[in-house]
Every structure is written in structure tokens, then in C-alpha cells.
Amino acid sequence: MLAEEDVTDVSDVKVDTDKEEEEEEVAEQPETVEIIVSDPQNLGEGRTKTTSYLVEVKPIESSLSPGLIPRSCVRRRYSDFRWLYNSLQVERAGAIIPILPHTHALTQTHRFSKDLIAERLVSMNRFLFRVVHHPELMDAGCLATFLRADNEAFESGKKEVGWGNGSDQGTEEEVCSSPREKIRHAIAKGVKAMAVKTGKAELEETEDDPHFRLIEEYVQNLDVYVKEIAKESKNFVSESHKHADTIEHLSKSLFSLSVTETKEEETVQTPADSNGDASDGLGGSAILRRMSDRLNTVREKATQRAYLEHIKFDEPMAELERDVQAVKLALQRRKDKQMTYTTRIQQIKNRQNALEKLRNNPKPGNEEKLRKTEADIYLAKDAAKSALEDLEKVSKRVMREMDRFKADMHEVVRVSLTDFAEVQIDFGHKMIEAWESTVDPGPKIEAV
């Protein structure tokens, strides 16, 4: 009987390696759709006031996909974008999902400010662009619901089991046949998680674990170095802004000085004025104003350089830093699946121990308990097999994602540093020209 099998041998829980894998390979798809988030509108008053955004799906016609994607328009709130992000974490566990930057609107005024809305428009457009062209996410059910469902269908879809509520979609719902069983599993999983966290227990080992330990070590180092690069990119931009601000203050000071000189010249005539000197006819105040104007040109160039440094280097590095956090979340989702599998294996052991006790202490009326415990063991093994299938599917997805992430990361760093260098070269020449324009000895101003 099943109860007499060795509980430490989980070979019967292994997934059939000959089974066709549902997501063995995900091919890169050509861009066939454009997503635009625009037209923010405020609805309601007071505490019920909200901002909605127009989300348009525009098909890009091509020979590969002529007319396959219909056009659609829906309105969504920022919280709906957060729902989509959380739902993708559940539906496509193990995928490296772009992080949607979350700006807290602490006050009612700030919540509807133009700056916050503009900032969210940028982040939502970028988020959706990356999601709809993400090979692991583009066909997710929650994404289709977000992009196409009308308001009533969307609100209904948001309540789907497993979407956006942090639970493991499908797997645990299918194997937990009753509310009582679900509660028992949740408690067992929580106890096991605490034991693993405190070092009193370990996760059930899989054949992929050595590879994932190397990945985790790599990501830990990557996290440190990318944060340093992102920090230095911000420092570059900050220094450029400080440089531009300093030049602006100098320009304003020279202008203020020229105003003072103008007042002085209105009461005292310089020798150049009385003798008709042909040296441009400029007094000291005019020379100072001209130098102030030319410094302002230098300031404009410095400000432009700071802006381009932000766009070309600072923003890509900040996004890369968020992507590393997304990698860590993907690895954590795999850990969650491994925790579920570990809990299922422990349940098999616990139930077999209970069966052993029943058999070693035969009592009248125990036959029903024996049959029920045997049935529970069968269910636990089915649950463990399902959990292992889910774990292996997520593990394969993480490995695919890591290959894609590394290639993308190398390209992002290369392009960003190249763009940054080109900005320095271009504006190095422009700044030299702007500074040369300020080198103007002008007429010699003699003392009155």
C-alpha cells in the first residue's frame, strides 16, 4: 500500500521528463502593437476624487501580423496599473517584471498635482511598453483584461482568484479541496517558512538548486555594483546642475553690478565719452551687461548638458537598478514555489507518520481513520507533484529570463555609457565656444 512506501523517497513525485513543456521556449516577437497612455481626467469630488488615464492599443500593421490585433481604448486609474503589476507577479511567477515606480501622494493637493500626473504618465507609458513587448508577459490573461475589458468586465476580472492578491494562482487552489484543507496548508506553510528563516529547517532540494545558488550570488554582486553606478550617474547630473547654477548666479551678480555702474555713469561722464573714444562707445556698465549675457549663454549650455546626462545616463541606470530589484523578486517567487513544494513534502511525511502510529497502536474503530489517512497521503502526493511541476516551470522561466536580462543589461550599459561620452564630447566643444565668447578685453576703462 502507499502508506508503506518510504516517505524520504520522493521519486514518485517527480515530474515526467518526457512531458511536453508548456513554456520550454518563448520566441521573441516583432513589435505589432503600440500602447499610449494619455488624457488624464479627474473624476468626482473630495475623497471620492480620482484620476483616470486613457489607454489606447494601436496595432502596427506588418506583413507578419496583418490586422491581427484590434484597436481598443479604455480608461484606467493608477491603482489599476498597480493591480496589473501585482497580477503579473502571480500569473507569470519567475518573470522579470518591470517595476512600476510608485510615488506616494501624501496630500489631496499633491495627489492631483500636474507634476505628479505628468510623472505617472511617463512611468505608466514606459511600464506598459515594456510589458506588452516582454516575451514572458505579452500573452498574460491579466494583461488582456487590463487592455481590453470594459469597466464592468475589468472590475469583475480584478476579483479573479489568484490575480493581484499575492496567492499562487491555480496550483494551491486545485490541490486544496476544502476550506479546511486550505487553512491547514496555509498554517503548515507559515510554520515551515518560519523554520527555514530561523535556520531550523531547509527547503527541499531540487536538481536546479546548485545553478540557482550561483545565480543568487551573481545577483547579489550585481545589486551592489549597479547601485554604485546609478549613484555615480546621479552625482554626474547633480554636479552639472550645480555648475549651471553657479554660472547663473555669477551672471546675475554681474548684471546687478552693471545696474549699479549705470547709476554711477548717469551722474559722472567718463573721459571716453567726452573725448569721443572709438572703442565701441561702451561704458563699464555695458561691458558688464555683455559679459553677463555671454555667461548666460554658457549657463544654457551647461543646463542642456545636465538634462541630456539625465536622459542618456541617469535614467537608464536608475531603470537598470529597478530591474535588478525585479530580478531579485523573480528569484523570490521561485523560492515561494519551492516553499510550497517543501510544505507538501512535509505533509506527506507527517501523514505517513500518523498512519504508522495508527498501525502500531491498533484500536477498535481505527479502520475508518486508517482509510482516511491513506487517502490523505494520496492527496498529499498529488499536491506535491503539482507543486513540483509548478516549481520546475517557474525555474525554467527564471533561467530564460536571466539569459535575456544579462544580454539586455550589457547592451543598456554599453549604449548608456556611449551616449554619455558623446554628450561630454559634444558639449565639451560647445562649452569651449561659449566660454571663448566671454573672453573680451573690451575698451580700457580709465578711472574718473
Secondary structure in CASP SS format (residue, H / E / C, confidence):
PFRMAT SS
TARGET T0000
AUTHOR 0000-0000-0000
METHOD secondary structure of the structure
MODEL  1
M C 1.00
L H 1.00
A H 1.00
E H 1.00
E C 1.00
D C 1.00
V C 1.00
T C 1.00
D C 1.00
V C 1.00
S H 1.00
D H 1.00
V H 1.00
K C 1.00
V C 1.00
D C 1.00
T C 1.00
D C 1.00
K C 1.00
E C 1.00
E C 1.00
E C 1.00
E C 1.00
E C 1.00
E C 1.00
V C 1.00
A C 1.00
E C 1.00
Q C 1.00
P C 1.00
E C 1.00
T C 1.00
V E 1.00
E E 1.00
I E 1.00
I E 1.00
V E 1.00
S E 1.00
D E 1.00
P E 1.00
Q E 1.00
N E 1.00
L E 1.00
G C 1.00
E C 1.00
G H 1.00
R H 1.00
T H 1.00
K C 1.00
T E 1.00
T E 1.00
S E 1.00
Y E 1.00
L E 1.00
V E 1.00
E E 1.00
V E 1.00
K E 1.00
P E 1.00
I C 1.00
E C 1.00
S C 1.00
S C 1.00
L C 1.00
S C 1.00
P C 1.00
G C 1.00
L C 1.00
I C 1.00
P C 1.00
R C 1.00
S E 1.00
C E 1.00
V E 1.00
R E 1.00
R E 1.00
R E 1.00
Y H 1.00
S H 1.00
D H 1.00
F H 1.00
R H 1.00
W H 1.00
L H 1.00
Y H 1.00
N H 1.00
S H 1.00
L H 1.00
Q H 1.00
V H 1.00
E H 1.00
R C 1.00
A C 1.00
G C 1.00
A C 1.00
I C 1.00
I C 1.00
P C 1.00
I C 1.00
L C 1.00
P C 1.00
H C 1.00
T C 1.00
H C 1.00
A C 1.00
L C 1.00
T C 1.00
Q H 1.00
T H 1.00
H H 1.00
R H 1.00
F C 1.00
S C 1.00
K H 1.00
D H 1.00
L H 1.00
I H 1.00
A H 1.00
E H 1.00
R H 1.00
L H 1.00
V H 1.00
S H 1.00
M H 1.00
N H 1.00
R H 1.00
F H 1.00
L H 1.00
F H 1.00
R H 1.00
V H 1.00
V H 1.00
H C 1.00
H C 1.00
P C 1.00
E C 1.00
L C 1.00
M C 1.00
D C 1.00
A C 1.00
G H 1.00
C H 1.00
L H 1.00
A H 1.00
T H 1.00
F H 1.00
L H 1.00
R H 1.00
A C 1.00
D C 1.00
N H 1.00
E H 1.00
A H 1.00
F H 1.00
E H 1.00
S H 1.00
G H 1.00
K C 1.00
K C 1.00
E C 1.00
V C 1.00
G C 1.00
W C 1.00
G C 1.00
N C 1.00
G C 1.00
S C 1.00
D C 1.00
Q C 1.00
G C 1.00
T H 1.00
E H 1.00
E H 1.00
E H 1.00
V H 1.00
C C 1.00
S C 1.00
S C 1.00
P H 1.00
R H 1.00
E H 1.00
K H 1.00
I H 1.00
R H 1.00
H H 1.00
A H 1.00
I H 1.00
A H 1.00
K H 1.00
G H 1.00
V H 1.00
K H 1.00
A H 1.00
M H 1.00
A H 1.00
V H 1.00
K H 1.00
T C 1.00
G C 1.00
K C 1.00
A C 1.00
E C 1.00
L C 1.00
E C 1.00
E C 1.00
T C 1.00
E C 1.00
D C 1.00
D H 1.00
P H 1.00
H H 1.00
F H 1.00
R H 1.00
L H 1.00
I H 1.00
E H 1.00
E H 1.00
Y H 1.00
V H 1.00
Q H 1.00
N H 1.00
L H 1.00
D H 1.00
V H 1.00
Y H 1.00
V H 1.00
K H 1.00
E H 1.00
I H 1.00
A H 1.00
K H 1.00
E H 1.00
S H 1.00
K H 1.00
N H 1.00
F H 1.00
V H 1.00
S H 1.00
E H 1.00
S H 1.00
H H 1.00
K H 1.00
H H 1.00
A H 1.00
D H 1.00
T H 1.00
I H 1.00
E H 1.00
H H 1.00
L H 1.00
S H 1.00
K H 1.00
S H 1.00
L H 1.00
F H 1.00
S H 1.00
L H 1.00
S H 1.00
V H 1.00
T H 1.00
E H 1.00
T H 1.00
K H 1.00
E H 1.00
E H 1.00
E H 1.00
T H 1.00
V C 1.00
Q C 1.00
T C 1.00
P H 1.00
A H 1.00
D H 1.00
S H 1.00
N H 1.00
G C 1.00
D C 1.00
A C 1.00
S C 1.00
D C 1.00
G C 1.00
L C 1.00
G C 1.00
G H 1.00
S H 1.00
A H 1.00
I H 1.00
L H 1.00
R H 1.00
R H 1.00
M H 1.00
S H 1.00
D H 1.00
R H 1.00
L H 1.00
N H 1.00
T H 1.00
V H 1.00
R H 1.00
E H 1.00
K H 1.00
A H 1.00
T H 1.00
Q H 1.00
R H 1.00
A H 1.00
Y H 1.00
L H 1.00
E H 1.00
H H 1.00
I H 1.00
K H 1.00
F H 1.00
D H 1.00
E H 1.00
P H 1.00
M H 1.00
A H 1.00
E H 1.00
L H 1.00
E H 1.00
R H 1.00
D H 1.00
V H 1.00
Q H 1.00
A H 1.00
V H 1.00
K H 1.00
L H 1.00
A H 1.00
L H 1.00
Q H 1.00
R H 1.00
R H 1.00
K H 1.00
D H 1.00
K H 1.00
Q H 1.00
M H 1.00
T H 1.00
Y H 1.00
T H 1.00
T H 1.00
R H 1.00
I H 1.00
Q H 1.00
Q H 1.00
I H 1.00
K H 1.00
N H 1.00
R H 1.00
Q H 1.00
N H 1.00
A H 1.00
L H 1.00
E H 1.00
K H 1.00
L H 1.00
R H 1.00
N H 1.00
N C 1.00
P C 1.00
K C 1.00
P C 1.00
G C 1.00
N C 1.00
E H 1.00
E H 1.00
K H 1.00
L H 1.00
R H 1.00
K H 1.00
T H 1.00
E H 1.00
A H 1.00
D H 1.00
I H 1.00
Y H 1.00
L H 1.00
A H 1.00
K H 1.00
D H 1.00
A H 1.00
A H 1.00
K H 1.00
S H 1.00
A H 1.00
L H 1.00
E H 1.00
D H 1.00
L H 1.00
E H 1.00
K H 1.00
V H 1.00
S H 1.00
K H 1.00
R H 1.00
V H 1.00
M H 1.00
R H 1.00
E H 1.00
M H 1.00
D H 1.00
R H 1.00
F H 1.00
K H 1.00
A H 1.00
D H 1.00
M H 1.00
H H 1.00
E H 1.00
V H 1.00
V H 1.00
R H 1.00
V H 1.00
S H 1.00
L H 1.00
T H 1.00
D H 1.00
F H 1.00
A H 1.00
E H 1.00
V H 1.00
Q H 1.00
I H 1.00
D H 1.00
F H 1.00
G H 1.00
H H 1.00
K H 1.00
M H 1.00
I H 1.00
E H 1.00
A H 1.00
W H 1.00
E H 1.00
S C 1.00
T C 1.00
V C 1.00
D C 1.00
P C 1.00
G C 1.00
P C 1.00
K C 1.00
I C 1.00
E C 1.00
A C 1.00
V C 1.00
END
